[in-house]
Amino acid sequence: MGPTADRAAPPLTVREAIALAHTHWNAGQAAQAEDLCLRVLDAVPDQPDARHLLGLIAHAYGHPALALAHLRAACQSHAAPAVYCSNLAEVCRQQGRLDEAEAAARRAVAADPGLAEGWNNLGIILQEAGQLAASLDCLQRVAALLPDSAQAHNNLGNTCKRLGDNPQALAHYRRALELDPDYAQALSNMAVALGDEGRHEAALAAIRRAIEIDPLLPQAHLNLAALERARPRPGQARAIPGGAPAPAAPPDEHALGEAEALLREGRYAQAETLLRDALAQAGRHVALLRLLVQALRPQGKLREARDALEHVLRAEPGDTGSRFELAEVLLTEGDFDAGWREYRYRYHLAHTAALARHVQKPRWDGRPIPGQTLLLHDEQGYGDTFQFLQLVALARARSGARIVLEVKEPCHALARRSDGIDEVIVAGSPPPPFDLHCELMSLPLALGLRLDDLPVRTAYLRADPARVARWRARLADLPRPLVGLAWAGRPTHPRDAQRSLALADMAPLAQPGVTFIGLQVGEASAQAASPPPGLNLVPLGQDIHDFDDTAAILTLLDVLVSVDSSPVHLAGALGCPAWALLPFASDWRWLRERRDSPWYPSVRLFRQSAPDAWQPVLEEVAVALRALQAARSAAE
């Protein structure tokens, strides 16, 4: 049996394969961990360690039946480790199988009386089964084993509350919050206990803080509603919980369908008019408001979109799609404080949940962690990686940690030449031991990044000198100025139709004496065979093998002209001049109406003044090219 990362490597023993699988799983590399476990099972059917880890992976990714099957198989042997039985108990509890859960948990603590996790699971199971005295005994054992565990005190508080000992419950909730002030569940539970004592204002303050920390915590919203209903309001009608709007009349289904059709056709102004009429008839119904946001954002009406989204989220705080849209609106407006908080929900969307990386270590929150190792990992497109590498050195300085950076293979060589990184690994390869982790795009939240902090660094990536020398020789005889050209982004991008062009659209840029260097790769590079008349294009796309080639070429150009795609971000990270062609409703990172980029001082922005209006943008770039050409001629 060979390891998943290198088929030619020496075969692994079962023990080595399981250890490697755990290394992958701890880093959130689920595919690699799963592959190794399946290979183990091919060699040793029902091997318990492989079945156990497969059960954990299935549970994390929302496959409860599969998780239960794997964990049951892992616990078939009388010699199964106690922690395996404890994990089986928790999965059974979450599926409502309390009898099986209790049996598995008792087996766990019998095998290892010092297993705090086992006592904790048993205590919660007994609590849910109504065996409160036994639950209290179990959870007190947990607190004795783990006196600094906020979770242990929160769970103890819950059992005390059910036993009717409200003062003791409050004491445990307060202790949990002393240990972890941002423990949303403990705040929510404490709010209920405070409400039961008639301390309504303190209860409401606690529950609102819980929702501020974790807007997706369902019980917190139920508790808030109950507290609002119970709060005495002399001489007043009772307010609707949380400031949520009164229920609106059901929207006209015909209006909904017509609005959706208009949005699909890109007829945003007409959709807005129809939706506003429907809202006037039905009230501020969330289904209509969500569609209104889809009509407003492409028109650049961000303030109105923000108002609509905030109204939706007052009514439905768990609407993660609207939270992500609000994040993009806030960031576009430059409201980084609120925007980064909402951006953390990007992996709670229907189409991104499967991409979420379940790293088995805590996420770094910006605190100093000297002497520890922090794993930073990329997550989305290459442009995102180039942009957020700007923050790595700051994360190292702030944390005091050893930094291990994991990036996709095409970015690996460039990242290795960046400062502030102790080790760079390729995505999917097992990392060294680490203590905490953070996604690159979560660094702004951890660091408390604000707009006026930018740029954190400039020219933080460097081209390979050997590649630069090779490309310099290749380009040496071409007449200057040399202008890089990239006209299309990734075709699978959800807004590619708005941001990408055809090479033929670049015709206004053609002018004598300018050499255009075609940097386009992928399917769109084939257009370089037929450039617009007068556009002197030297296509290099077929000879660009990786980002090291692109970086080397960028350092030799007078300027890059590109749509919003990875070459612009790479140029900005290198500190090379670039002109970005932006659609009317541009991506959040380019902010609003600015001609410069706080992220990249070397990048100049050319924006559409109306949707789909590329001609004025290209004419403006043509004027700038003539000025560049004149300045170069004057300097020679």
C-alpha positions in Angstrom: 0.0 0.0 0.0 1.5 3.3 -1.1 0.7 6.8 0.4 -1.7 9.0 -1.5 0.8 11.8 -2.1 3.5 9.8 -3.8 2.6 6.5 -5.5 6.3 5.8 -6.1 7.3 6.1 -2.5 8.2 3.0 -0.4 5.1 1.1 0.8 3.7 2.1 4.2 2.7 -0.2 7.0 -0.8 0.0 8.3 0.4 1.9 11.4 2.3 4.4 9.2 -0.7 4.9 6.9 -3.0 5.6 9.8 -0.6 8.0 11.4 -0.3 9.8 8.0 -4.0 9.9 7.6 -4.4 11.6 11.0 -1.8 14.1 10.0 -3.8 15.0 6.9 -7.1 15.0 8.8 -5.7 17.3 11.6 -4.8 19.8 8.8 -8.3 19.5 7.3 -7.0 17.5 4.2 -10.0 15.2 4.2 -9.6 13.8 0.7 -6.0 12.6 1.5 -7.0 11.2 4.9 -10.0 9.3 3.4 -7.9 7.9 0.6 -5.3 6.5 3.0 -8.0 4.9 5.2 -9.7 3.3 2.2 -6.3 1.9 1.2 -5.9 0.5 4.7 -9.3 -1.2 4.4 -8.4 -2.7 1.1 -5.4 -4.3 2.8 -7.1 -5.1 6.1 -10.9 -5.1 6.0 -12.7 -3.5 9.0 -9.4 -2.2 10.4 -10.7 -0.3 13.4 -8.4 2.8 13.3 -9.3 3.4 9.6 -13.0 2.9 10.3 -12.9 5.3 13.2 -11.2 8.1 11.2 -13.6 7.5 8.3 -16.5 7.9 10.8 -15.1 11.2 12.0 -14.7 12.5 8.4 -18.2 11.3 7.4 -19.7 13.0 10.5 -17.9 16.3 9.8 -19.2 16.4 6.2 -22.8 15.7 7.1 -23.2 12.0 6.4 -24.7 10.7 9.7 -25.6 7.2 8.5 -22.2 6.5 7.1 -20.5 8.0 10.2 -22.6 5.7 12.5 -21.7 2.6 10.4 -18.0 3.3 10.5 -17.9 4.1 14.2 -19.9 1.0 15.1 -17.5 -1.1 13.1 -14.5 0.6 14.8 -16.0 -0.3 18.3 -16.8 -3.9 17.5 -13.6 -5.2 19.1 -13.5 -5.4 22.9 -10.1 -3.8 22.7 -11.4 -0.6 20.9 -9.9 2.5 22.5 -12.1 4.4 24.9 -12.1 7.5 22.7 -13.6 5.5 19.8 -16.5 4.5 22.1 -16.9 8.1 23.3 -17.1 9.4 19.7 -19.6 6.7 18.9 -21.7 7.9 21.9 -21.7 11.5 20.7 -22.7 10.6 17.2 -25.5 8.4 18.5 -26.7 11.2 20.8 -26.9 13.6 17.9 -29.0 11.1 16.0 -31.4 10.6 19.0 -30.2 7.1 19.8 -29.8 7.8 23.6 -29.8 4.2 24.7 -27.0 3.2 22.4 -25.2 6.5 23.2 -25.3 5.8 26.9 -24.0 2.3 26.5 -21.1 3.5 24.4 -20.3 6.3 26.7 -20.3 4.0 29.8 -18.1 1.6 27.9 -15.7 4.5 27.2 -15.4 5.7 30.8 -15.1 2.1 32.1 -12.2 1.6 29.8 -10.5 4.9 30.7 -11.9 6.6 33.9 -9.6 9.6 33.2 -11.2 10.3 29.8 -12.8 13.7 30.3 -14.4 13.6 26.9 -16.1 10.4 27.8 -17.6 11.7 31.0 -18.7 14.9 29.3 -20.5 12.9 26.6 -22.1 10.7 29.2 -23.2 13.7 31.2 -24.9 15.3 28.3 -26.6 12.0 27.3 -27.9 11.5 30.8 -29.0 15.1 30.9 -31.1 14.7 27.7 -32.5 11.4 29.1 -33.7 13.2 32.2 -31.2 11.4 34.6 -30.1 14.7 36.1 -28.4 13.6 39.3 -26.3 11.1 37.3 -25.6 13.8 34.7 -24.4 16.2 37.4 -22.0 13.6 38.8 -20.5 13.0 35.4 -20.1 16.6 34.6 -18.5 17.4 38.0 -15.9 14.7 37.1 -15.2 16.6 33.9 -14.8 19.9 35.8 -12.4 18.2 38.2 -10.4 16.7 35.3 -10.5 19.9 33.2 -10.9 22.8 35.7 -10.3 25.4 33.0 -12.8 24.0 30.5 -15.5 26.6 29.6 -17.5 23.8 28.0 -17.5 21.8 31.2 -18.9 24.7 33.2 -21.5 25.5 30.6 -22.7 21.9 30.6 -22.8 21.8 34.4 -24.8 25.0 34.3 -27.4 23.3 32.0 -27.8 20.3 34.3 -28.1 22.6 37.4 -30.7 24.6 35.6 -32.7 21.5 34.8 -32.4 20.5 38.5 -34.0 23.8 39.5 -30.8 25.2 41.0 -30.7 28.5 39.2 -28.1 30.2 41.3 -25.6 27.4 40.8 -26.4 27.3 37.1 -25.6 31.1 36.9 -22.3 30.5 38.8 -21.3 27.9 36.2 -22.3 30.0 33.3 -20.3 32.9 34.7 -17.3 30.7 35.2 -17.5 29.5 31.6 -17.6 33.1 30.4 -14.6 34.0 32.6 -12.7 31.2 30.8 -14.1 32.1 27.3 -15.8 35.6 27.1 -17.0 34.9 23.6 -18.7 31.6 24.4 -22.1 32.3 22.7 -23.8 29.2 24.0 -22.9 30.0 27.6 -24.2 33.6 27.1 -27.4 32.3 25.7 -27.9 29.9 28.5 -27.1 32.5 31.1 -29.6 34.8 29.6 -32.4 32.3 30.2 -31.3 31.9 33.8 -31.2 35.6 34.3 -34.6 35.9 32.8 -36.0 33.3 35.2 -34.8 35.6 38.1 -36.7 38.5 36.6 -33.4 40.3 35.5 -34.7 41.1 32.1 -32.4 43.8 31.0 -29.3 41.8 32.0 -30.8 38.8 30.2 -31.4 40.7 27.0 -27.9 42.2 27.1 -26.5 38.6 27.4 -28.6 37.1 24.6 -27.9 40.0 22.2 -24.2 39.6 22.9 -24.6 35.8 22.1 -26.2 36.6 18.8 -23.6 39.2 18.0 -20.9 36.6 18.5 -22.7 33.8 16.7 -25.7 34.9 14.6 -26.2 31.3 13.4 -26.9 29.9 16.9 -30.6 28.8 16.6 -31.2 28.5 20.4 -30.1 32.0 21.0 -32.8 33.4 18.7 -35.4 31.2 20.4 -34.2 32.4 23.8 -34.4 36.0 22.6 -37.9 35.6 21.5 -38.9 34.0 24.8 -37.2 36.8 26.8 -38.9 39.5 24.7 -42.3 37.8 25.2 -41.7 37.6 29.0 -40.4 41.1 29.5 -42.9 43.4 31.3 -43.8 46.4 29.2 -46.1 48.7 31.2 -48.4 50.7 28.9 -46.7 49.4 25.8 -47.5 46.8 23.2 -44.8 44.1 23.2 -42.1 44.6 20.7 -41.4 42.0 18.1 -38.3 40.0 19.1 -34.9 41.4 18.1 -36.4 44.3 16.2 -37.6 41.8 13.5 -40.2 43.1 11.1 -43.8 42.1 11.5 -44.8 39.2 9.3 -45.5 40.5 5.8 -48.3 39.2 3.5 -47.2 36.4 1.2 -45.8 37.9 -2.0 -47.5 37.6 -5.3 -46.0 34.4 -6.9 -46.4 35.8 -10.4 -44.4 38.9 -9.4 -41.7 36.7 -7.9 -41.5 34.7 -11.1 -41.5 37.7 -13.3 -38.7 39.4 -11.2 -36.6 36.2 -11.3 -36.9 36.2 -15.1 -35.9 39.8 -15.4 -32.9 39.2 -13.2 -31.8 36.2 -15.3 -32.0 38.5 -18.4 -29.9 41.2 -16.7 -32.8 43.7 -16.8 -32.0 44.9 -13.3 -33.8 48.3 -13.4 -37.0 46.7 -14.6 -36.7 44.0 -11.9 -36.2 46.7 -9.3 -39.3 48.6 -10.3 -41.4 45.4 -10.3 -40.1 44.4 -6.9 -40.6 47.8 -5.3 -44.2 47.6 -6.5 -44.6 44.2 -5.0 -43.1 45.3 -1.7 -45.5 48.2 -1.5 -48.3 45.7 -1.9 -47.0 42.8 0.3 -44.9 44.6 2.9 -41.1 44.0 3.4 -41.3 40.3 2.7 -37.8 38.7 2.8 -38.2 36.7 -0.4 -38.9 40.0 -2.2 -36.1 41.8 -0.4 -33.6 39.1 -1.4 -34.5 39.5 -5.0 -34.3 43.3 -4.7 -30.7 42.9 -3.6 -30.0 41.0 -6.7 -31.4 43.9 -8.7 -29.7 46.6 -6.7 -26.1 45.4 -6.6 -25.5 45.2 -10.3 -26.7 48.8 -10.6 -24.2 49.9 -8.0 -26.9 50.8 -5.5 -25.0 49.5 -2.5 -26.5 51.6 0.2 -30.0 50.4 -0.7 -28.8 46.8 -1.0 -27.2 47.1 2.4 -30.5 48.4 3.9 -32.4 45.5 2.3 -29.9 42.9 3.5 -30.0 44.2 7.1 -33.7 44.0 7.1 -33.6 40.4 5.8 -31.1 39.5 8.5 -33.2 41.1 11.3 -36.0 38.7 10.2 -33.8 35.7 9.5 -30.4 36.0 11.2 -29.4 32.5 10.0 -29.7 33.4 6.3 -26.0 32.8 5.5 -26.5 33.7 1.8 -27.6 37.2 2.8 -24.8 37.4 5.3 -22.2 36.7 2.6 -23.9 39.3 0.3 -23.8 41.8 3.1 -20.1 41.1 3.7 -19.3 41.9 0.0 -21.4 45.1 0.2 -19.7 46.2 3.4 -16.2 45.4 2.1 -16.9 47.3 -1.1 -18.0 50.3 0.9 -14.7 50.1 2.9 -16.4 49.1 6.1 -13.8 46.5 7.0 -14.8 46.2 10.7 -18.2 44.9 9.9 -17.4 43.3 6.6 -14.7 40.9 7.8 -17.1 39.7 10.5 -19.7 38.8 8.0 -17.2 37.3 5.5 -16.5 34.5 8.0 -19.8 32.9 6.8 -18.5 32.2 3.3 -18.3 28.5 3.9 -21.8 28.2 5.3 -23.4 28.6 1.8 -25.1 25.7 0.1 -22.5 25.6 -2.7 -19.5 26.1 -0.4 -20.2 23.9 2.6 -18.6 20.9 0.9 -15.5 22.9 0.4 -15.2 23.8 4.1 -11.9 22.6 5.6 -12.4 20.9 8.9 -9.0 21.6 10.5 -8.8 19.8 13.8 -7.0 22.6 15.6 -8.3 26.0 16.8 -8.4 28.9 14.4 -6.0 31.7 15.3 -7.8 34.8 16.5 -4.9 37.3 16.4 -3.5 36.7 19.9 0.2 36.3 20.5 1.3 32.6 20.5 5.1 32.8 20.8 6.8 29.5 20.5 3.9 27.8 18.7 3.4 26.9 15.0 0.7 28.6 13.0 -0.5 26.9 9.8 -1.8 29.4 7.2 -3.5 27.9 4.1 -5.0 29.3 0.9 -8.6 28.6 0.0 -9.9 30.1 -3.2 -8.5 31.5 -6.4 -4.9 32.3 -7.3 -5.6 36.0 -7.2 -6.9 35.7 -3.6 -3.7 33.9 -2.6 -1.5 36.7 -4.2 -3.6 39.4 -2.5 -3.6 37.9 1.0 0.0 36.8 1.1 0.5 40.5 1.9 -0.7 39.8 5.4 1.5 36.8 6.3 4.5 38.8 7.6 2.1 40.8 9.8 0.6 37.6 11.1 4.0 36.3 12.0 4.9 39.5 13.8 1.6 39.7 15.7 1.6 36.0 16.6 5.2 35.5 17.4 4.7 32.0 15.9 6.6 29.9 13.4 4.7 30.2 10.2 3.9 27.3 7.9 2.2 28.3 4.7 0.2 25.8 2.5 -0.6 27.0 -1.0 -1.6 25.3 -4.3 1.3 24.0 -6.3 1.3 26.8 -9.0 1.9 29.4 -6.2 4.5 27.4 -4.3 7.7 28.8 -5.8 6.6 32.4 -5.6 5.5 32.0 -2.0 8.8 30.5 -1.0 10.5 33.7 -2.1 8.3 35.8 0.1 9.5 37.1 3.5 7.9 36.2 6.8 7.4 32.5 6.1 9.3 29.8 7.8 8.1 26.9 5.7 6.0 26.6 2.5 4.3 23.3 1.6 2.1 22.4 -1.4 -1.6 21.9 -0.8 -2.4 18.3 0.0 1.0 17.4 1.4 1.2 16.6 5.1 2.2 19.6 7.2 4.6 19.5 10.1 3.0 19.5 13.6 1.1 22.8 14.2 -0.9 24.3 17.1 -3.3 26.7 15.4 -4.4 27.5 11.8 -6.0 30.3 9.8 -7.2 30.6 6.2 -5.4 33.4 4.4 -8.7 35.2 3.8 -9.5 35.0 7.5 -6.3 36.9 8.4 -8.0 40.3 8.0 -10.5 39.3 10.8 -7.9 37.9 13.0 -5.6 41.0 12.5 -8.5 43.5 12.8 -7.5 44.9 9.4 -8.9 48.3 8.5 -8.9 50.2 5.3 -6.3 52.7 6.5 -3.9 49.9 7.4 -3.4 49.2 3.6 -1.0 48.6 2.1 0.5 46.4 4.8 3.4 45.6 2.4 4.4 46.4 -1.1 6.4 44.3 -3.6 6.1 41.3 -1.2 6.6 38.7 -4.0 9.7 38.4 -6.1 10.3 36.9 -9.5 12.8 34.2 -10.1 16.0 35.8 -11.3 16.8 32.9 -13.7 13.4 33.2 -15.3 13.7 37.0 -15.6 17.0 36.6 -17.4 15.5 34.0 -19.8 12.5 36.2 -20.6 14.7 39.3 -20.9 16.6 37.6 -23.7 13.4 36.6 -25.3 11.9 40.1 -25.3 15.1 42.1 -25.9 14.6 42.9 -29.5 10.9 44.0 -29.3 10.2 47.7 -29.7 9.0 49.5 -26.5 6.8 50.2 -24.7 5.9 46.6 -23.9 2.3 46.4 -22.7 1.1 43.1 -21.2 -2.4 42.1 -22.2 -4.8 39.7 -20.5 -8.4 39.9 -21.7 -10.3 37.1 -20.0 -10.5 35.5 -16.6 -11.5 32.1 -15.5 -14.6 31.1 -17.5 -16.1 29.2 -14.5 -16.1 32.4 -12.4 -19.8 33.3 -11.5 -19.4 36.8 -12.9 -17.1 36.0 -15.8 -19.6 37.5 -18.3 -19.3 40.9 -16.6 -15.5 41.0 -16.2 -14.0 39.2 -19.2 -13.6 40.5 -22.8 -12.7 39.1 -26.2 -9.4 40.1 -27.7 -11.4 41.7 -30.5 -12.8 44.1 -28.0 -9.3 45.5 -27.4 -9.2 47.1 -30.8 -9.2 50.7 -29.4 -5.9 50.0 -27.8 -4.1 49.5 -31.1 -1.6 52.2 -31.9 1.8 52.4 -33.8 4.9 51.8 -31.8 3.3 49.8 -28.9 4.2 46.1 -28.6 1.5 44.1 -26.8 2.6 41.0 -25.0 -0.2 38.4 -24.9 -0.2 36.9 -21.4 -3.6 35.2 -21.8 -3.6 31.5 -21.0 -6.4 28.9 -21.2 -9.1 28.6 -23.9 -9.2 32.4 -24.5 -5.5 32.4 -25.6 -6.6 30.9 -29.0 -7.9 34.3 -29.8 -4.3 35.6 -30.1 -4.1 34.0 -33.5 -6.4 36.7 -34.9 -5.7 40.0 -33.1 -7.6 43.2 -34.1 -6.1 45.2 -37.0 -3.2 47.3 -36.0 -2.7 45.7 -32.6 0.9 44.5 -32.6 0.5 41.4 -30.5 3.3 38.9 -29.5 1.4 36.0 -28.0 3.3 34.2 -25.2 0.4 32.2 -23.7 1.6 28.9 -25.1 5.0 29.4 -23.6 3.9 30.5 -20.1 4.1 27.3 -18.0 3.4 28.7 -14.6 3.2 31.8 -12.5 6.9 32.1 -12.3 7.0 32.7 -16.0 4.2 35.3 -15.7 6.0 37.0 -12.8 9.2 37.2 -14.7 7.5 38.7 -17.8 5.6 41.2 -15.6 8.9 42.6 -14.2 10.1 43.4 -17.8 6.9 45.2 -19.0 6.2 48.9 -19.0 2.6 48.1 -17.8 0.1 45.3 -17.7 -3.4 45.9 -19.1 -5.8 43.2 -17.7 -9.3 42.4 -16.8 -9.9 41.5 -13.1 -8.0 38.2 -12.9 -4.9 36.7 -11.3 -2.3 38.6 -13.5 -3.5 41.9 -11.9 -3.1 40.6 -8.4 0.3 39.1 -9.3 1.5 42.4 -10.7 0.3 44.2 -7.6 2.0 41.8 -5.3 5.3 42.2 -7.3 4.9 46.0 -7.3 4.8 46.1 -11.1 2.6 48.7 -12.9 -0.8 47.4 -13.9 -4.0 48.9 -15.3 -7.1 46.9 -14.2 -10.2 47.0 -16.4 -13.2 46.8 -14.1 -16.9 46.2 -14.7 -19.5 48.6 -13.3 -20.3 46.5 -10.3 -16.8 45.4 -9.6 -15.5 42.9 -7.0 -15.4 44.1 -3.4 -11.6 44.3 -3.2 -11.6 47.3 -5.6 -13.9 49.3 -3.4 -16.1 52.0 -4.9 -15.3 54.7 -7.4 -11.5 54.7 -6.6 -8.9 55.0 -9.3 -6.2 53.5 -7.1 -6.1 50.3 -5.0 -5.1 50.5 -1.3 -4.0 46.9 -1.6 -1.7 47.5 -4.5 -0.1 51.0 -5.0 1.2 50.0 -8.4 -2.3 49.3 -9.8 -4.4 51.9 -11.5 -8.2 51.2 -12.0 -10.2 51.9 -15.1 -13.9 51.5 -14.3 -17.1 51.2 -16.4 -19.4 54.2 -15.8 -22.4 52.0 -16.7 -23.1 48.3 -17.0 -21.5 46.7 -20.1 -20.0 50.0 -21.2 -16.5 48.8 -22.1 -15.9 51.2 -25.0 -15.3 54.3 -22.9 -13.0 52.3 -20.6 -10.9 51.1 -23.5 -10.7 54.6 -25.0 -9.5 55.9 -21.7 -6.8 53.3 -21.5 -5.8 54.2 -25.1 -5.3 57.8 -24.0 -3.2 56.6 -21.1 -1.1 54.4 -23.4 -0.4 57.4 -25.7 0.7 59.3 -22.6 2.9 56.4 -21.5 4.4 56.2 -25.0 5.1 60.0 -25.1 6.7 60.0 -21.7 8.9 57.1 -22.7 9.9 58.9 -25.9 10.7 62.1 -24.0 12.9 60.2 -21.6 15.0 58.5 -24.3 
